[in-house]
């Protein structure tokens, strides 16, 4: 079964990257704040997790048919 990425930050399963003591100021183009914990960073993370969840919902509808194909195409040694 595939791993499911959960976007719910209140679950306690994720770490708060904004608390990590790293200087990110020189890693981004001028005018863009992608520092972990910033509004832009959080918005991007939320968008990515939302899209991953949508993708999982669509692709999981195919799991049963993929499993049947695997069964048919799997050779067994007797």
PDB file with one MODEL, atoms N, CA, C and O in Angstrom:
MODEL        1
ATOM      1  N   UNK A   1       0.849  -1.175   0.000  1.00  0.00           N
ATOM      2  CA  UNK A   1       0.000   0.000   0.000  1.00  0.00           C
ATOM      3  C   UNK A   1       0.896   1.239   0.000  1.00  0.00           C
ATOM      4  O   UNK A   1       1.891   1.274   0.723  1.00  0.00           O
ATOM      5  N   UNK A   2       0.566   2.240  -0.784  1.00  0.00           N
ATOM      6  CA  UNK A   2       1.410   3.431  -0.876  1.00  0.00           C
ATOM      7  C   UNK A   2       1.326   4.285   0.385  1.00  0.00           C
ATOM      8  O   UNK A   2       0.357   4.206   1.141  1.00  0.00           O
ATOM      9  N   UNK A   3       2.334   5.082   0.594  1.00  0.00           N
ATOM     10  CA  UNK A   3       2.346   6.032   1.705  1.00  0.00           C
ATOM     11  C   UNK A   3       1.451   7.204   1.344  1.00  0.00           C
ATOM     12  O   UNK A   3       1.464   7.663   0.202  1.00  0.00           O
ATOM     13  N   UNK A   4       0.688   7.686   2.286  1.00  0.00           N
ATOM     14  CA  UNK A   4      -0.193   8.819   2.060  1.00  0.00           C
ATOM     15  C   UNK A   4       0.385  10.022   2.780  1.00  0.00           C
ATOM     16  O   UNK A   4       0.670   9.968   3.977  1.00  0.00           O
ATOM     17  N   UNK A   5       0.556  11.107   2.044  1.00  0.00           N
ATOM     18  CA  UNK A   5       1.072  12.340   2.627  1.00  0.00           C
ATOM     19  C   UNK A   5      -0.100  13.118   3.197  1.00  0.00           C
ATOM     20  O   UNK A   5      -1.056  13.418   2.481  1.00  0.00           O
ATOM     21  N   UNK A   6      -0.035  13.439   4.451  1.00  0.00           N
ATOM     22  CA  UNK A   6      -1.101  14.209   5.078  1.00  0.00           C
ATOM     23  C   UNK A   6      -0.669  15.657   5.227  1.00  0.00           C
ATOM     24  O   UNK A   6       0.440  15.934   5.684  1.00  0.00           O
ATOM     25  N   UNK A   7      -1.525  16.565   4.851  1.00  0.00           N
ATOM     26  CA  UNK A   7      -1.214  17.986   4.923  1.00  0.00           C
ATOM     27  C   UNK A   7      -1.670  18.654   6.192  1.00  0.00           C
ATOM     28  O   UNK A   7      -1.550  19.873   6.316  1.00  0.00           O
ATOM     29  N   UNK A   8      -2.188  17.903   7.139  1.00  0.00           N
ATOM     30  CA  UNK A   8      -2.704  18.469   8.363  1.00  0.00           C
ATOM     31  C   UNK A   8      -1.557  18.720   9.333  1.00  0.00           C
ATOM     32  O   UNK A   8      -1.012  17.782   9.914  1.00  0.00           O
ATOM     33  N   UNK A   9      -1.199  19.962   9.503  1.00  0.00           N
ATOM     34  CA  UNK A   9      -0.068  20.292  10.370  1.00  0.00           C
ATOM     35  C   UNK A   9      -0.410  20.203  11.849  1.00  0.00           C
ATOM     36  O   UNK A   9       0.492  20.210  12.687  1.00  0.00           O
ATOM     37  N   UNK A  10      -1.677  20.119  12.184  1.00  0.00           N
ATOM     38  CA  UNK A  10      -2.064  20.071  13.587  1.00  0.00           C
ATOM     39  C   UNK A  10      -2.024  18.663  14.157  1.00  0.00           C
ATOM     40  O   UNK A  10      -2.300  18.464  15.340  1.00  0.00           O
ATOM     41  N   UNK A  11      -1.681  17.682  13.324  1.00  0.00           N
ATOM     42  CA  UNK A  11      -1.693  16.291  13.779  1.00  0.00           C
ATOM     43  C   UNK A  11      -0.528  15.954  14.697  1.00  0.00           C
ATOM     44  O   UNK A  11      -0.578  14.957  15.417  1.00  0.00           O
ATOM     45  N   UNK A  12       0.514  16.767  14.681  1.00  0.00           N
ATOM     46  CA  UNK A  12       1.668  16.493  15.523  1.00  0.00           C
ATOM     47  C   UNK A  12       2.665  15.545  14.896  1.00  0.00           C
ATOM     48  O   UNK A  12       3.673  15.215  15.520  1.00  0.00           O
ATOM     49  N   UNK A  13       2.408  15.095  13.669  1.00  0.00           N
ATOM     50  CA  UNK A  13       3.304  14.158  13.009  1.00  0.00           C
ATOM     51  C   UNK A  13       4.427  14.845  12.247  1.00  0.00           C
ATOM     52  O   UNK A  13       5.329  14.173  11.746  1.00  0.00           O
ATOM     53  N   UNK A  14       4.392  16.159  12.150  1.00  0.00           N
ATOM     54  CA  UNK A  14       5.417  16.858  11.394  1.00  0.00           C
ATOM     55  C   UNK A  14       6.287  17.685  12.333  1.00  0.00           C
ATOM     56  O   UNK A  14       5.912  17.952  13.475  1.00  0.00           O
ATOM     57  N   UNK A  15       7.442  18.081  11.839  1.00  0.00           N
ATOM     58  CA  UNK A  15       8.323  18.915  12.640  1.00  0.00           C
ATOM     59  C   UNK A  15       8.163  20.364  12.221  1.00  0.00           C
ATOM     60  O   UNK A  15       7.782  20.645  11.085  1.00  0.00           O
ATOM     61  N   UNK A  16       8.448  21.276  13.121  1.00  0.00           N
ATOM     62  CA  UNK A  16       8.366  22.703  12.829  1.00  0.00           C
ATOM     63  C   UNK A  16       9.729  23.142  12.308  1.00  0.00           C
ATOM     64  O   UNK A  16      10.651  23.386  13.086  1.00  0.00           O
ATOM     65  N   UNK A  17       9.849  23.242  10.972  1.00  0.00           N
ATOM     66  CA  UNK A  17      11.141  23.565  10.379  1.00  0.00           C
ATOM     67  C   UNK A  17      11.559  24.993  10.672  1.00  0.00           C
ATOM     68  O   UNK A  17      12.742  25.317  10.567  1.00  0.00           O
ATOM     69  N   UNK A  18      10.614  25.861  11.038  1.00  0.00           N
ATOM     70  CA  UNK A  18      10.979  27.241  11.343  1.00  0.00           C
ATOM     71  C   UNK A  18      11.782  27.340  12.639  1.00  0.00           C
ATOM     72  O   UNK A  18      12.422  28.361  12.890  1.00  0.00           O
ATOM     73  N   UNK A  19      11.754  26.285  13.471  1.00  0.00           N
ATOM     74  CA  UNK A  19      12.499  26.300  14.728  1.00  0.00           C
ATOM     75  C   UNK A  19      13.950  25.837  14.557  1.00  0.00           C
ATOM     76  O   UNK A  19      14.739  25.925  15.498  1.00  0.00           O
ATOM     77  N   UNK A  20      14.306  25.346  13.366  1.00  0.00           N
ATOM     78  CA  UNK A  20      15.671  24.892  13.114  1.00  0.00           C
ATOM     79  C   UNK A  20      16.546  26.109  12.887  1.00  0.00           C
ATOM     80  O   UNK A  20      16.195  26.991  12.104  1.00  0.00           O
ATOM     81  N   UNK A  21      17.673  26.165  13.559  1.00  0.00           N
ATOM     82  CA  UNK A  21      18.539  27.344  13.506  1.00  0.00           C
ATOM     83  C   UNK A  21      19.477  27.270  12.300  1.00  0.00           C
ATOM     84  O   UNK A  21      20.618  26.822  12.413  1.00  0.00           O
ATOM     85  N   UNK A  22      18.976  27.718  11.144  1.00  0.00           N
ATOM     86  CA  UNK A  22      19.748  27.746   9.911  1.00  0.00           C
ATOM     87  C   UNK A  22      19.498  29.088   9.243  1.00  0.00           C
ATOM     88  O   UNK A  22      18.369  29.577   9.231  1.00  0.00           O
ATOM     89  N   UNK A  23      20.552  29.689   8.686  1.00  0.00           N
ATOM     90  CA  UNK A  23      20.405  30.963   7.990  1.00  0.00           C
ATOM     91  C   UNK A  23      20.104  30.696   6.525  1.00  0.00           C
ATOM     92  O   UNK A  23      20.981  30.264   5.777  1.00  0.00           O
ATOM     93  N   UNK A  24      18.871  30.952   6.113  1.00  0.00           N
ATOM     94  CA  UNK A  24      18.447  30.715   4.745  1.00  0.00           C
ATOM     95  C   UNK A  24      18.493  31.984   3.893  1.00  0.00           C
ATOM     96  O   UNK A  24      18.138  31.941   2.715  1.00  0.00           O
ATOM     97  N   UNK A  25      18.917  33.097   4.457  1.00  0.00           N
ATOM     98  CA  UNK A  25      18.779  34.388   3.786  1.00  0.00           C
ATOM     99  C   UNK A  25      19.520  34.480   2.453  1.00  0.00           C
ATOM    100  O   UNK A  25      19.091  35.238   1.583  1.00  0.00           O
ATOM    101  N   UNK A  26      20.600  33.751   2.259  1.00  0.00           N
ATOM    102  CA  UNK A  26      21.375  33.878   1.024  1.00  0.00           C
ATOM    103  C   UNK A  26      20.986  32.835  -0.031  1.00  0.00           C
ATOM    104  O   UNK A  26      21.582  32.812  -1.108  1.00  0.00           O
ATOM    105  N   UNK A  27      20.023  31.991   0.247  1.00  0.00           N
ATOM    106  CA  UNK A  27      19.695  30.902  -0.656  1.00  0.00           C
ATOM    107  C   UNK A  27      18.579  31.202  -1.644  1.00  0.00           C
ATOM    108  O   UNK A  27      18.288  30.368  -2.502  1.00  0.00           O
ATOM    109  N   UNK A  28      17.942  32.372  -1.550  1.00  0.00           N
ATOM    110  CA  UNK A  28      16.779  32.669  -2.380  1.00  0.00           C
ATOM    111  C   UNK A  28      16.993  33.959  -3.155  1.00  0.00           C
ATOM    112  O   UNK A  28      17.707  34.853  -2.702  1.00  0.00           O
ATOM    113  N   UNK A  29      16.363  34.053  -4.338  1.00  0.00           N
ATOM    114  CA  UNK A  29      16.494  35.282  -5.129  1.00  0.00           C
ATOM    115  C   UNK A  29      15.939  36.485  -4.366  1.00  0.00           C
ATOM    116  O   UNK A  29      15.104  36.340  -3.473  1.00  0.00           O
ATOM    117  N   UNK A  30      16.405  37.640  -4.724  1.00  0.00           N
ATOM    118  CA  UNK A  30      15.979  38.877  -4.061  1.00  0.00           C
ATOM    119  C   UNK A  30      14.455  39.044  -4.151  1.00  0.00           C
ATOM    120  O   UNK A  30      13.863  38.873  -5.217  1.00  0.00           O
ATOM    121  N   UNK A  31      13.846  39.374  -3.035  1.00  0.00           N
ATOM    122  CA  UNK A  31      12.414  39.614  -3.005  1.00  0.00           C
ATOM    123  C   UNK A  31      11.564  38.382  -2.765  1.00  0.00           C
ATOM    124  O   UNK A  31      10.349  38.505  -2.611  1.00  0.00           O
ATOM    125  N   UNK A  32      12.156  37.203  -2.729  1.00  0.00           N
ATOM    126  CA  UNK A  32      11.390  35.967  -2.505  1.00  0.00           C
ATOM    127  C   UNK A  32      11.776  35.419  -1.139  1.00  0.00           C
ATOM    128  O   UNK A  32      12.949  35.166  -0.867  1.00  0.00           O
ATOM    129  N   UNK A  33      10.780  35.239  -0.287  1.00  0.00           N
ATOM    130  CA  UNK A  33      11.033  34.698   1.051  1.00  0.00           C
ATOM    131  C   UNK A  33      10.507  33.278   1.130  1.00  0.00           C
ATOM    132  O   UNK A  33       9.319  33.063   1.370  1.00  0.00           O
ATOM    133  N   UNK A  34      11.386  32.310   0.928  1.00  0.00           N
ATOM    134  CA  UNK A  34      11.021  30.903   1.034  1.00  0.00           C
ATOM    135  C   UNK A  34      11.560  30.274   2.314  1.00  0.00           C
ATOM    136  O   UNK A  34      11.676  29.053   2.415  1.00  0.00           O
ATOM    137  N   UNK A  35      11.884  31.108   3.279  1.00  0.00           N
ATOM    138  CA  UNK A  35      12.367  30.618   4.560  1.00  0.00           C
ATOM    139  C   UNK A  35      11.291  29.740   5.197  1.00  0.00           C
ATOM    140  O   UNK A  35      10.127  30.140   5.246  1.00  0.00           O
ATOM    141  N   UNK A  36      11.652  28.554   5.686  1.00  0.00           N
ATOM    142  CA  UNK A  36      10.657  27.705   6.343  1.00  0.00           C
ATOM    143  C   UNK A  36       9.917  28.477   7.430  1.00  0.00           C
ATOM    144  O   UNK A  36      10.525  29.119   8.286  1.00  0.00           O
ATOM    145  N   UNK A  37       8.592  28.399   7.373  1.00  0.00           N
ATOM    146  CA  UNK A  37       7.759  29.124   8.323  1.00  0.00           C
ATOM    147  C   UNK A  37       7.212  30.434   7.773  1.00  0.00           C
ATOM    148  O   UNK A  37       6.297  31.015   8.357  1.00  0.00           O
ATOM    149  N   UNK A  38       7.764  30.910   6.645  1.00  0.00           N
ATOM    150  CA  UNK A  38       7.263  32.153   6.054  1.00  0.00           C
ATOM    151  C   UNK A  38       5.920  31.895   5.378  1.00  0.00           C
ATOM    152  O   UNK A  38       5.567  30.745   5.118  1.00  0.00           O
ATOM    153  N   UNK A  39       5.171  32.959   5.092  1.00  0.00           N
ATOM    154  CA  UNK A  39       3.861  32.813   4.441  1.00  0.00           C
ATOM    155  C   UNK A  39       3.991  32.129   3.088  1.00  0.00           C
ATOM    156  O   UNK A  39       3.205  31.242   2.756  1.00  0.00           O
ATOM    157  N   UNK A  40       4.991  32.546   2.306  1.00  0.00           N
ATOM    158  CA  UNK A  40       5.176  31.958   0.975  1.00  0.00           C
ATOM    159  C   UNK A  40       5.520  30.484   1.075  1.00  0.00           C
ATOM    160  O   UNK A  40       4.966  29.663   0.344  1.00  0.00           O
ATOM    161  N   UNK A  41       6.426  30.146   1.971  1.00  0.00           N
ATOM    162  CA  UNK A  41       6.826  28.747   2.171  1.00  0.00           C
ATOM    163  C   UNK A  41       5.625  27.900   2.582  1.00  0.00           C
ATOM    164  O   UNK A  41       5.390  26.832   2.018  1.00  0.00           O
ATOM    165  N   UNK A  42       4.872  28.378   3.559  1.00  0.00           N
ATOM    166  CA  UNK A  42       3.719  27.620   4.047  1.00  0.00           C
ATOM    167  C   UNK A  42       2.669  27.457   2.953  1.00  0.00           C
ATOM    168  O   UNK A  42       2.050  26.398   2.843  1.00  0.00           O
ATOM    169  N   UNK A  43       2.459  28.502   2.136  1.00  0.00           N
ATOM    170  CA  UNK A  43       1.491  28.408   1.050  1.00  0.00           C
ATOM    171  C   UNK A  43       1.933  27.363   0.034  1.00  0.00           C
ATOM    172  O   UNK A  43       1.118  26.570  -0.438  1.00  0.00           O
ATOM    173  N   UNK A  44       3.228  27.358  -0.307  1.00  0.00           N
ATOM    174  CA  UNK A  44       3.739  26.371  -1.262  1.00  0.00           C
ATOM    175  C   UNK A  44       3.631  24.949  -0.718  1.00  0.00           C
ATOM    176  O   UNK A  44       3.243  24.032  -1.443  1.00  0.00           O
ATOM    177  N   UNK A  45       3.968  24.769   0.538  1.00  0.00           N
ATOM    178  CA  UNK A  45       3.865  23.441   1.156  1.00  0.00           C
ATOM    179  C   UNK A  45       2.411  22.967   1.124  1.00  0.00           C
ATOM    180  O   UNK A  45       2.133  21.820   0.776  1.00  0.00           O
ATOM    181  N   UNK A  46       1.486  23.862   1.491  1.00  0.00           N
ATOM    182  CA  UNK A  46       0.066  23.498   1.471  1.00  0.00           C
ATOM    183  C   UNK A  46      -0.392  23.121   0.066  1.00  0.00           C
ATOM    184  O   UNK A  46      -1.126  22.147  -0.100  1.00  0.00           O
ATOM    185  N   UNK A  47       0.032  23.883  -0.953  1.00  0.00           N
ATOM    186  CA  UNK A  47      -0.337  23.592  -2.343  1.00  0.00           C
ATOM    187  C   UNK A  47       0.214  22.235  -2.791  1.00  0.00           C
ATOM    188  O   UNK A  47      -0.495  21.450  -3.422  1.00  0.00           O
ATOM    189  N   UNK A  48       1.462  21.968  -2.467  1.00  0.00           N
ATOM    190  CA  UNK A  48       2.094  20.702  -2.858  1.00  0.00           C
ATOM    191  C   UNK A  48       1.383  19.527  -2.192  1.00  0.00           C
ATOM    192  O   UNK A  48       1.090  18.528  -2.848  1.00  0.00           O
ATOM    193  N   UNK A  49       1.106  19.641  -0.896  1.00  0.00           N
ATOM    194  CA  UNK A  49       0.424  18.565  -0.184  1.00  0.00           C
ATOM    195  C   UNK A  49      -1.001  18.372  -0.700  1.00  0.00           C
ATOM    196  O   UNK A  49      -1.485  17.243  -0.783  1.00  0.00           O
ATOM    197  N   UNK A  50      -1.670  19.468  -1.045  1.00  0.00           N
ATOM    198  CA  UNK A  50      -3.018  19.380  -1.598  1.00  0.00           C
ATOM    199  C   UNK A  50      -2.991  18.647  -2.938  1.00  0.00           C
ATOM    200  O   UNK A  50      -3.832  17.784  -3.190  1.00  0.00           O
ATOM    201  N   UNK A  51      -2.041  18.983  -3.787  1.00  0.00           N
ATOM    202  CA  UNK A  51      -1.946  18.327  -5.096  1.00  0.00           C
ATOM    203  C   UNK A  51      -1.555  16.856  -4.957  1.00  0.00           C
ATOM    204  O   UNK A  51      -2.053  16.009  -5.698  1.00  0.00           O
ATOM    205  N   UNK A  52      -0.669  16.551  -4.012  1.00  0.00           N
ATOM    206  CA  UNK A  52      -0.296  15.150  -3.778  1.00  0.00           C
ATOM    207  C   UNK A  52      -1.504  14.355  -3.289  1.00  0.00           C
ATOM    208  O   UNK A  52      -1.695  13.206  -3.689  1.00  0.00           O
ATOM    209  N   UNK A  53      -2.314  14.957  -2.431  1.00  0.00           N
ATOM    210  CA  UNK A  53      -3.512  14.299  -1.933  1.00  0.00           C
ATOM    211  C   UNK A  53      -4.522  14.078  -3.061  1.00  0.00           C
ATOM    212  O   UNK A  53      -5.115  13.004  -3.160  1.00  0.00           O
ATOM    213  N   UNK A  54      -4.718  15.082  -3.905  1.00  0.00           N
ATOM    214  CA  UNK A  54      -5.617  14.933  -5.058  1.00  0.00           C
ATOM    215  C   UNK A  54      -5.134  13.821  -5.980  1.00  0.00           C
ATOM    216  O   UNK A  54      -5.932  13.021  -6.470  1.00  0.00           O
ATOM    217  N   UNK A  55      -3.831  13.774  -6.214  1.00  0.00           N
ATOM    218  CA  UNK A  55      -3.261  12.743  -7.080  1.00  0.00           C
ATOM    219  C   UNK A  55      -3.492  11.361  -6.472  1.00  0.00           C
ATOM    220  O   UNK A  55      -3.867  10.423  -7.176  1.00  0.00           O
ATOM    221  N   UNK A  56      -3.270  11.240  -5.178  1.00  0.00           N
ATOM    222  CA  UNK A  56      -3.480   9.963  -4.501  1.00  0.00           C
ATOM    223  C   UNK A  56      -4.934   9.515  -4.634  1.00  0.00           C
ATOM    224  O   UNK A  56      -5.210   8.345  -4.899  1.00  0.00           O
ATOM    225  N   UNK A  57      -5.862  10.459  -4.449  1.00  0.00           N
ATOM    226  CA  UNK A  57      -7.283  10.113  -4.543  1.00  0.00           C
ATOM    227  C   UNK A  57      -7.629   9.555  -5.920  1.00  0.00           C
ATOM    228  O   UNK A  57      -8.379   8.584  -6.025  1.00  0.00           O
ATOM    229  N   UNK A  58      -7.094  10.155  -6.965  1.00  0.00           N
ATOM    230  CA  UNK A  58      -7.384   9.703  -8.325  1.00  0.00           C
ATOM    231  C   UNK A  58      -6.682   8.368  -8.615  1.00  0.00           C
ATOM    232  O   UNK A  58      -7.298   7.435  -9.132  1.00  0.00           O
ATOM    233  N   UNK A  59      -5.407   8.290  -8.283  1.00  0.00           N
ATOM    234  CA  UNK A  59      -4.640   7.086  -8.607  1.00  0.00           C
ATOM    235  C   UNK A  59      -5.083   5.886  -7.783  1.00  0.00           C
ATOM    236  O   UNK A  59      -5.003   4.755  -8.264  1.00  0.00           O
ATOM    237  N   UNK A  60      -5.543   6.095  -6.569  1.00  0.00           N
ATOM    238  CA  UNK A  60      -5.946   4.963  -5.731  1.00  0.00           C
ATOM    239  C   UNK A  60      -7.163   4.250  -6.297  1.00  0.00           C
ATOM    240  O   UNK A  60      -7.413   3.094  -5.953  1.00  0.00           O
ATOM    241  N   UNK A  61      -7.923   4.914  -7.156  1.00  0.00           N
ATOM    242  CA  UNK A  61      -9.061   4.259  -7.805  1.00  0.00           C
ATOM    243  C   UNK A  61      -8.597   3.154  -8.748  1.00  0.00           C
ATOM    244  O   UNK A  61      -9.381   2.275  -9.108  1.00  0.00           O
ATOM    245  N   UNK A  62      -7.337   3.193  -9.144  1.00  0.00           N
ATOM    246  CA  UNK A  62      -6.815   2.201 -10.078  1.00  0.00           C
ATOM    247  C   UNK A  62      -6.116   1.025  -9.392  1.00  0.00           C
ATOM    248  O   UNK A  62      -5.768   0.049 -10.056  1.00  0.00           O
ATOM    249  N   UNK A  63      -5.908   1.101  -8.092  1.00  0.00           N
ATOM    250  CA  UNK A  63      -5.148   0.061  -7.394  1.00  0.00           C
ATOM    251  C   UNK A  63      -5.735  -1.324  -7.581  1.00  0.00           C
ATOM    252  O   UNK A  63      -4.995  -2.280  -7.815  1.00  0.00           O
ATOM    253  N   UNK A  64      -7.062  -1.452  -7.482  1.00  0.00           N
ATOM    254  CA  UNK A  64      -7.687  -2.773  -7.628  1.00  0.00           C
ATOM    255  C   UNK A  64      -7.413  -3.375  -9.002  1.00  0.00           C
ATOM    256  O   UNK A  64      -7.086  -4.556  -9.114  1.00  0.00           O
ATOM    257  N   UNK A  65      -7.548  -2.556 -10.049  1.00  0.00           N
ATOM    258  CA  UNK A  65      -7.304  -3.090 -11.397  1.00  0.00           C
ATOM    259  C   UNK A  65      -5.825  -3.416 -11.586  1.00  0.00           C
ATOM    260  O   UNK A  65      -5.492  -4.388 -12.264  1.00  0.00           O
ATOM    261  N   UNK A  66      -4.941  -2.624 -11.002  1.00  0.00           N
ATOM    262  CA  UNK A  66      -3.506  -2.922 -11.107  1.00  0.00           C
ATOM    263  C   UNK A  66      -3.183  -4.235 -10.402  1.00  0.00           C
ATOM    264  O   UNK A  66      -2.388  -5.031 -10.902  1.00  0.00           O
ATOM    265  N   UNK A  67      -3.796  -4.465  -9.243  1.00  0.00           N
ATOM    266  CA  UNK A  67      -3.555  -5.713  -8.511  1.00  0.00           C
ATOM    267  C   UNK A  67      -4.043  -6.915  -9.301  1.00  0.00           C
ATOM    268  O   UNK A  67      -3.387  -7.956  -9.310  1.00  0.00           O
ATOM    269  N   UNK A  68      -5.185  -6.785  -9.963  1.00  0.00           N
ATOM    270  CA  UNK A  68      -5.695  -7.887 -10.800  1.00  0.00           C
ATOM    271  C   UNK A  68      -4.737  -8.166 -11.958  1.00  0.00           C
ATOM    272  O   UNK A  68      -4.463  -9.325 -12.268  1.00  0.00           O
ATOM    273  N   UNK A  69      -4.230  -7.117 -12.597  1.00  0.00           N
ATOM    274  CA  UNK A  69      -3.268  -7.290 -13.689  1.00  0.00           C
ATOM    275  C   UNK A  69      -2.022  -7.989 -13.173  1.00  0.00           C
ATOM    276  O   UNK A  69      -1.498  -8.886 -13.833  1.00  0.00           O
ATOM    277  N   UNK A  70      -1.536  -7.587 -11.988  1.00  0.00           N
ATOM    278  CA  UNK A  70      -0.361  -8.235 -11.388  1.00  0.00           C
ATOM    279  C   UNK A  70      -0.610  -9.717 -11.162  1.00  0.00           C
ATOM    280  O   UNK A  70       0.264 -10.543 -11.427  1.00  0.00           O
ATOM    281  N   UNK A  71      -1.802 -10.058 -10.673  1.00  0.00           N
ATOM    282  CA  UNK A  71      -2.133 -11.471 -10.434  1.00  0.00           C
ATOM    283  C   UNK A  71      -2.099 -12.270 -11.722  1.00  0.00           C
ATOM    284  O   UNK A  71      -1.562 -13.377 -11.760  1.00  0.00           O
ATOM    285  N   UNK A  72      -2.671 -11.709 -12.777  1.00  0.00           N
ATOM    286  CA  UNK A  72      -2.740 -12.413 -14.063  1.00  0.00           C
ATOM    287  C   UNK A  72      -1.338 -12.576 -14.674  1.00  0.00           C
ATOM    288  O   UNK A  72      -1.030 -13.610 -15.268  1.00  0.00           O
ATOM    289  N   UNK A  73      -0.509 -11.561 -14.523  1.00  0.00           N
ATOM    290  CA  UNK A  73       0.802 -11.578 -15.170  1.00  0.00           C
ATOM    291  C   UNK A  73       1.908 -12.205 -14.325  1.00  0.00           C
ATOM    292  O   UNK A  73       3.037 -12.352 -14.793  1.00  0.00           O
ATOM    293  N   UNK A  74       1.594 -12.572 -13.094  1.00  0.00           N
ATOM    294  CA  UNK A  74       2.601 -13.173 -12.206  1.00  0.00           C
ATOM    295  C   UNK A  74       2.704 -14.666 -12.494  1.00  0.00           C
ATOM    296  O   UNK A  74       1.716 -15.399 -12.439  1.00  0.00           O
ATOM    297  N   UNK A  75       3.900 -15.088 -12.796  1.00  0.00           N
ATOM    298  CA  UNK A  75       4.138 -16.520 -13.045  1.00  0.00           C
ATOM    299  C   UNK A  75       4.417 -17.212 -11.716  1.00  0.00           C
ATOM    300  O   UNK A  75       5.144 -16.696 -10.867  1.00  0.00           O
ATOM    301  N   UNK A  76       3.832 -18.372 -11.559  1.00  0.00           N
ATOM    302  CA  UNK A  76       4.069 -19.152 -10.335  1.00  0.00           C
ATOM    303  C   UNK A  76       4.819 -20.425 -10.730  1.00  0.00           C
ATOM    304  O   UNK A  76       4.531 -21.050 -11.750  1.00  0.00           O
ATOM    305  N   UNK A  77       5.765 -20.779  -9.911  1.00  0.00           N
ATOM    306  CA  UNK A  77       6.520 -22.005 -10.132  1.00  0.00           C
ATOM    307  C   UNK A  77       5.889 -23.138  -9.347  1.00  0.00           C
ATOM    308  O   UNK A  77       5.677 -23.019  -8.141  1.00  0.00           O
ATOM    309  N   UNK A  78       5.594 -24.212 -10.011  1.00  0.00           N
ATOM    310  CA  UNK A  78       4.951 -25.342  -9.313  1.00  0.00           C
ATOM    311  C   UNK A  78       5.959 -26.412  -9.014  1.00  0.00           C
ATOM    312  O   UNK A  78       5.615 -27.440  -8.432  1.00  0.00           O
TER     313      UNK A  78
ENDMDL
END
